[in-house]
Amino acid sequence: MPPTEERELIRQAQRGDRAAFEELVRRYDRVVLRLALSIVRREEDARDIYQETFLRAYRSLASFRQESRFETWLFRIVTNACLDHLRRGAAGPAGAAGAGLGEAGPGGDPVPDLADDRPDHDPERALQGKRIGVRISDALGRLAPRERLVFGLRHTQGLRLRAIAEILETSDETARNCLYRAHRELRVMLADLRDLKEASR
Protein backbone atom coordinates (compact mmCIF):
# COMPACT_ATOMS: atom_id res chain seq x y z
CA MET A 1 0.00 0.00 0.00
CA PRO A 2 1.44 3.44 -0.89
CA PRO A 3 2.35 5.39 2.29
CA THR A 4 0.07 8.29 1.35
CA GLU A 5 -2.90 5.95 0.91
CA GLU A 6 -2.23 4.30 4.27
CA ARG A 7 -1.89 7.66 6.03
CA GLU A 8 -5.24 8.73 4.63
CA LEU A 9 -6.87 5.49 5.80
CA ILE A 10 -5.43 6.06 9.27
CA ARG A 11 -6.73 9.64 9.38
CA GLN A 12 -10.19 8.46 8.32
CA ALA A 13 -10.16 5.69 10.93
CA GLN A 14 -9.10 8.18 13.60
CA ARG A 15 -12.12 10.28 12.69
CA GLY A 16 -14.35 7.30 13.40
CA ASP A 17 -14.66 5.78 9.91
CA ARG A 18 -15.13 2.07 10.71
CA ALA A 19 -14.76 1.07 7.05
CA ALA A 20 -11.31 2.65 6.97
CA PHE A 21 -10.26 0.77 10.11
CA GLU A 22 -11.65 -2.47 8.70
CA GLU A 23 -9.54 -1.92 5.58
CA LEU A 24 -6.42 -1.51 7.75
CA VAL A 25 -7.34 -4.74 9.54
CA ARG A 26 -7.84 -6.52 6.22
CA ARG A 27 -4.41 -5.43 5.00
CA TYR A 28 -2.59 -6.59 8.13
CA ASP A 29 -4.71 -9.44 9.48
CA ARG A 30 -2.68 -12.30 7.99
CA VAL A 31 0.69 -10.92 9.05
CA VAL A 32 -0.57 -10.30 12.61
CA LEU A 33 -1.99 -13.82 12.90
CA ARG A 34 1.15 -15.35 11.39
CA LEU A 35 3.39 -13.47 13.82
CA ALA A 36 1.24 -14.41 16.83
CA LEU A 37 1.22 -18.07 15.77
CA SER A 38 4.99 -18.11 15.32
CA ILE A 39 5.42 -16.86 18.89
CA VAL A 40 2.75 -18.64 20.95
CA ARG A 41 2.72 -21.87 18.87
CA ARG A 42 -1.00 -22.61 19.37
CA GLU A 43 -3.62 -21.58 16.85
CA GLU A 44 -6.31 -20.97 19.47
CA ASP A 45 -4.01 -18.69 21.48
CA ALA A 46 -2.81 -16.93 18.32
CA ARG A 47 -6.39 -16.13 17.34
CA ASP A 48 -7.06 -14.72 20.82
CA ILE A 49 -3.98 -12.52 20.48
CA TYR A 50 -5.08 -11.49 16.99
CA GLN A 51 -8.42 -10.29 18.41
CA GLU A 52 -6.70 -8.56 21.33
CA THR A 53 -4.23 -6.83 19.00
CA PHE A 54 -6.86 -5.20 16.82
CA LEU A 55 -9.01 -4.33 19.83
CA ARG A 56 -6.03 -2.53 21.40
CA ALA A 57 -5.23 -0.89 18.07
CA TYR A 58 -8.80 0.37 17.71
CA ARG A 59 -8.83 1.79 21.24
CA SER A 60 -5.40 3.44 20.85
CA LEU A 61 -5.66 4.63 17.26
CA ALA A 62 -6.48 8.21 18.25
CA SER A 63 -3.10 8.46 20.00
CA PHE A 64 -1.13 7.23 16.96
CA ARG A 65 0.76 10.27 15.66
CA GLN A 66 2.32 8.61 12.61
CA GLU A 67 5.82 9.29 13.94
CA SER A 68 6.62 5.67 13.09
CA ARG A 69 5.21 3.38 10.44
CA PHE A 70 1.76 1.96 11.14
CA GLU A 71 3.17 -1.55 10.67
CA THR A 72 5.80 -0.90 13.36
CA TRP A 73 3.16 0.46 15.74
CA LEU A 74 0.88 -2.53 15.08
CA PHE A 75 3.76 -5.02 15.51
CA ARG A 76 4.55 -3.38 18.84
CA ILE A 77 0.98 -4.06 19.95
CA VAL A 78 0.99 -7.70 18.85
CA THR A 79 4.42 -8.39 20.34
CA ASN A 80 3.33 -6.89 23.66
CA ALA A 81 0.20 -9.04 23.57
CA CYS A 82 2.35 -12.12 22.87
CA LEU A 83 4.73 -11.27 25.71
CA ASP A 84 1.80 -10.76 28.09
CA HIS A 85 0.44 -14.16 27.06
CA LEU A 86 3.78 -15.94 27.45
CA ARG A 87 4.46 -14.36 30.83
CA ARG A 88 1.13 -15.67 32.06
CA GLY A 89 2.42 -19.13 31.17
CA ALA A 90 -0.63 -19.87 29.08
CA ALA A 91 1.18 -21.05 25.97
CA GLY A 92 0.46 -24.74 26.57
CA PRO A 93 2.30 -27.54 24.74
CA ALA A 94 4.75 -26.01 22.27
CA GLY A 95 3.99 -28.44 19.51
CA ALA A 96 0.21 -28.41 19.75
CA ALA A 97 -0.45 -26.37 16.65
CA GLY A 98 2.74 -24.51 16.00
CA ALA A 99 5.23 -24.43 13.20
CA GLY A 100 8.67 -25.84 12.82
CA LEU A 101 11.74 -23.70 12.30
CA GLY A 102 12.15 -24.68 8.69
CA GLU A 103 8.50 -24.23 7.76
CA ALA A 104 8.45 -20.45 7.43
CA GLY A 105 10.83 -18.11 5.71
CA PRO A 106 10.43 -14.35 5.44
CA GLY A 107 6.79 -13.72 4.71
CA GLY A 108 6.06 -17.47 4.72
CA ASP A 109 3.12 -19.16 6.35
CA PRO A 110 4.09 -20.82 9.66
CA VAL A 111 1.23 -23.31 9.47
CA PRO A 112 2.69 -26.79 8.81
CA ASP A 113 2.16 -28.24 5.35
CA LEU A 114 -0.58 -30.83 4.93
CA ALA A 115 0.52 -34.40 4.41
CA ASP A 116 1.30 -35.32 0.83
CA ASP A 117 -0.96 -38.20 -0.23
CA ARG A 118 0.56 -38.82 -3.66
CA PRO A 119 1.30 -42.50 -4.41
CA ASP A 120 5.04 -41.85 -4.80
CA HIS A 121 5.25 -40.06 -1.46
CA ASP A 122 7.60 -41.68 1.09
CA PRO A 123 5.57 -42.25 4.33
CA GLU A 124 8.68 -43.02 6.39
CA ARG A 125 10.35 -39.81 5.33
CA ALA A 126 7.15 -37.87 6.02
CA LEU A 127 6.93 -39.34 9.52
CA GLN A 128 10.54 -38.48 10.23
CA GLY A 129 9.95 -34.93 8.97
CA LYS A 130 6.93 -34.61 11.24
CA ARG A 131 8.91 -35.79 14.26
CA ILE A 132 11.67 -33.32 13.47
CA GLY A 133 9.08 -30.55 13.14
CA VAL A 134 7.71 -31.40 16.58
CA ARG A 135 11.22 -31.33 18.06
CA ILE A 136 11.95 -27.94 16.52
CA SER A 137 8.62 -26.54 17.66
CA ASP A 138 9.26 -27.84 21.18
CA ALA A 139 12.72 -26.24 21.20
CA LEU A 140 11.26 -22.91 20.12
CA GLY A 141 8.69 -23.21 22.89
CA ARG A 142 11.46 -23.55 25.47
CA LEU A 143 13.12 -20.28 24.51
CA ALA A 144 12.63 -17.34 26.85
CA PRO A 145 9.64 -15.22 25.71
CA ARG A 146 11.74 -12.30 24.47
CA GLU A 147 14.15 -14.58 22.61
CA ARG A 148 11.28 -16.42 20.95
CA LEU A 149 9.75 -13.09 20.00
CA VAL A 150 12.94 -11.74 18.42
CA PHE A 151 13.49 -15.05 16.62
CA GLY A 152 9.97 -14.93 15.22
CA LEU A 153 10.28 -11.33 14.06
CA ARG A 154 13.58 -12.09 12.36
CA HIS A 155 12.87 -15.47 10.77
CA THR A 156 9.08 -15.54 10.33
CA GLN A 157 8.59 -11.90 9.38
CA GLY A 158 12.04 -11.36 7.86
CA LEU A 159 12.53 -8.08 9.71
CA ARG A 160 15.94 -6.47 10.10
CA LEU A 161 17.39 -6.07 13.56
CA ARG A 162 16.90 -2.31 13.45
CA ALA A 163 13.17 -2.75 12.81
CA ILE A 164 12.96 -5.35 15.59
CA ALA A 165 14.72 -3.00 17.99
CA GLU A 166 12.25 -0.25 17.09
CA ILE A 167 9.26 -2.54 17.67
CA LEU A 168 10.61 -3.66 21.04
CA GLU A 169 11.75 -0.12 21.90
CA THR A 170 15.28 -1.26 22.62
CA SER A 171 18.74 -0.89 21.08
CA ASP A 172 20.02 -2.68 17.98
CA GLU A 173 22.70 -4.31 20.14
CA THR A 174 20.15 -5.67 22.62
CA ALA A 175 18.06 -7.13 19.80
CA ARG A 176 21.20 -8.65 18.23
CA ASN A 177 22.25 -10.23 21.53
CA CYS A 178 18.78 -11.65 22.06
CA LEU A 179 18.78 -13.22 18.59
CA TYR A 180 22.28 -14.62 19.19
CA ARG A 181 21.12 -16.28 22.43
CA ALA A 182 18.10 -17.78 20.65
CA HIS A 183 20.32 -19.25 17.91
CA ARG A 184 22.81 -20.58 20.44
CA GLU A 185 20.16 -22.25 22.57
CA LEU A 186 18.44 -23.80 19.57
CA ARG A 187 21.74 -25.19 18.30
CA VAL A 188 22.31 -26.86 21.67
CA MET A 189 18.78 -28.24 21.95
CA LEU A 190 18.77 -29.54 18.37
CA ALA A 191 22.37 -30.72 18.08
CA ASP A 192 21.31 -34.36 17.73
CA LEU A 193 19.14 -33.50 14.71
CA ARG A 194 22.18 -32.13 12.92
CA ASP A 195 24.11 -35.29 13.75
CA LEU A 196 21.20 -37.41 12.50
CA LYS A 197 21.06 -35.48 9.22
CA GLU A 198 24.78 -35.91 8.64
CA ALA A 199 24.62 -39.63 9.46
CA SER A 200 21.85 -40.16 6.90
CA ARG A 201 23.88 -38.73 4.03
C-alpha positions in Angstrom: 0.0 0.0 0.0 1.4 3.4 -0.9 2.3 5.4 2.3 0.1 8.3 1.4 -2.9 6.0 0.9 -2.2 4.3 4.3 -1.9 7.7 6.0 -5.2 8.7 4.6 -6.9 5.5 5.8 -5.4 6.1 9.3 -6.7 9.6 9.4 -10.2 8.5 8.3 -10.2 5.7 10.9 -9.1 8.2 13.6 -12.1 10.3 12.7 -14.3 7.3 13.4 -14.7 5.8 9.9 -15.1 2.1 10.7 -14.8 1.1 7.1 -11.3 2.7 7.0 -10.3 0.8 10.1 -11.6 -2.5 8.7 -9.5 -1.9 5.6 -6.4 -1.5 7.7 -7.3 -4.7 9.5 -7.8 -6.5 6.2 -4.4 -5.4 5.0 -2.6 -6.6 8.1 -4.7 -9.4 9.5 -2.7 -12.3 8.0 0.7 -10.9 9.1 -0.6 -10.3 12.6 -2.0 -13.8 12.9 1.2 -15.4 11.4 3.4 -13.5 13.8 1.2 -14.4 16.8 1.2 -18.1 15.8 5.0 -18.1 15.3 5.4 -16.9 18.9 2.7 -18.6 20.9 2.7 -21.9 18.9 -1.0 -22.6 19.4 -3.6 -21.6 16.8 -6.3 -21.0 19.5 -4.0 -18.7 21.5 -2.8 -16.9 18.3 -6.4 -16.1 17.3 -7.1 -14.7 20.8 -4.0 -12.5 20.5 -5.1 -11.5 17.0 -8.4 -10.3 18.4 -6.7 -8.6 21.3 -4.2 -6.8 19.0 -6.9 -5.2 16.8 -9.0 -4.3 19.8 -6.0 -2.5 21.4 -5.2 -0.9 18.1 -8.8 0.4 17.7 -8.8 1.8 21.2 -5.4 3.4 20.8 -5.7 4.6 17.3 -6.5 8.2 18.3 -3.1 8.5 20.0 -1.1 7.2 17.0 0.8 10.3 15.7 2.3 8.6 12.6 5.8 9.3 13.9 6.6 5.7 13.1 5.2 3.4 10.4 1.8 2.0 11.1 3.2 -1.5 10.7 5.8 -0.9 13.4 3.2 0.5 15.7 0.9 -2.5 15.1 3.8 -5.0 15.5 4.5 -3.4 18.8 1.0 -4.1 20.0 1.0 -7.7 18.8 4.4 -8.4 20.3 3.3 -6.9 23.7 0.2 -9.0 23.6 2.4 -12.1 22.9 4.7 -11.3 25.7 1.8 -10.8 28.1 0.4 -14.2 27.1 3.8 -15.9 27.5 4.5 -14.4 30.8 1.1 -15.7 32.1 2.4 -19.1 31.2 -0.6 -19.9 29.1 1.2 -21.1 26.0 0.5 -24.7 26.6 2.3 -27.5 24.7 4.8 -26.0 22.3 4.0 -28.4 19.5 0.2 -28.4 19.8 -0.4 -26.4 16.6 2.7 -24.5 16.0 5.2 -24.4 13.2 8.7 -25.8 12.8 11.7 -23.7 12.3 12.1 -24.7 8.7 8.5 -24.2 7.8 8.4 -20.5 7.4 10.8 -18.1 5.7 10.4 -14.4 5.4 6.8 -13.7 4.7 6.1 -17.5 4.7 3.1 -19.2 6.3 4.1 -20.8 9.7 1.2 -23.3 9.5 2.7 -26.8 8.8 2.2 -28.2 5.3 -0.6 -30.8 4.9 0.5 -34.4 4.4 1.3 -35.3 0.8 -1.0 -38.2 -0.2 0.6 -38.8 -3.7 1.3 -42.5 -4.4 5.0 -41.9 -4.8 5.3 -40.1 -1.5 7.6 -41.7 1.1 5.6 -42.2 4.3 8.7 -43.0 6.4 10.4 -39.8 5.3 7.2 -37.9 6.0 6.9 -39.3 9.5 10.5 -38.5 10.2 9.9 -34.9 9.0 6.9 -34.6 11.2 8.9 -35.8 14.3 11.7 -33.3 13.5 9.1 -30.6 13.1 7.7 -31.4 16.6 11.2 -31.3 18.1 11.9 -27.9 16.5 8.6 -26.5 17.7 9.3 -27.8 21.2 12.7 -26.2 21.2 11.3 -22.9 20.1 8.7 -23.2 22.9 11.5 -23.6 25.5 13.1 -20.3 24.5 12.6 -17.3 26.8 9.6 -15.2 25.7 11.7 -12.3 24.5 14.2 -14.6 22.6 11.3 -16.4 21.0 9.7 -13.1 20.0 12.9 -11.7 18.4 13.5 -15.0 16.6 10.0 -14.9 15.2 10.3 -11.3 14.1 13.6 -12.1 12.4 12.9 -15.5 10.8 9.1 -15.5 10.3 8.6 -11.9 9.4 12.0 -11.4 7.9 12.5 -8.1 9.7 15.9 -6.5 10.1 17.4 -6.1 13.6 16.9 -2.3 13.4 13.2 -2.7 12.8 13.0 -5.4 15.6 14.7 -3.0 18.0 12.2 -0.2 17.1 9.3 -2.5 17.7 10.6 -3.7 21.0 11.8 -0.1 21.9 15.3 -1.3 22.6 18.7 -0.9 21.1 20.0 -2.7 18.0 22.7 -4.3 20.1 20.2 -5.7 22.6 18.1 -7.1 19.8 21.2 -8.6 18.2 22.3 -10.2 21.5 18.8 -11.6 22.1 18.8 -13.2 18.6 22.3 -14.6 19.2 21.1 -16.3 22.4 18.1 -17.8 20.7 20.3 -19.2 17.9 22.8 -20.6 20.4 20.2 -22.3 22.6 18.4 -23.8 19.6 21.7 -25.2 18.3 22.3 -26.9 21.7 18.8 -28.2 22.0 18.8 -29.5 18.4 22.4 -30.7 18.1 21.3 -34.4 17.7 19.1 -33.5 14.7 22.2 -32.1 12.9 24.1 -35.3 13.8 21.2 -37.4 12.5 21.1 -35.5 9.2 24.8 -35.9 8.6 24.6 -39.6 9.5 21.8 -40.2 6.9 23.9 -38.7 4.0 
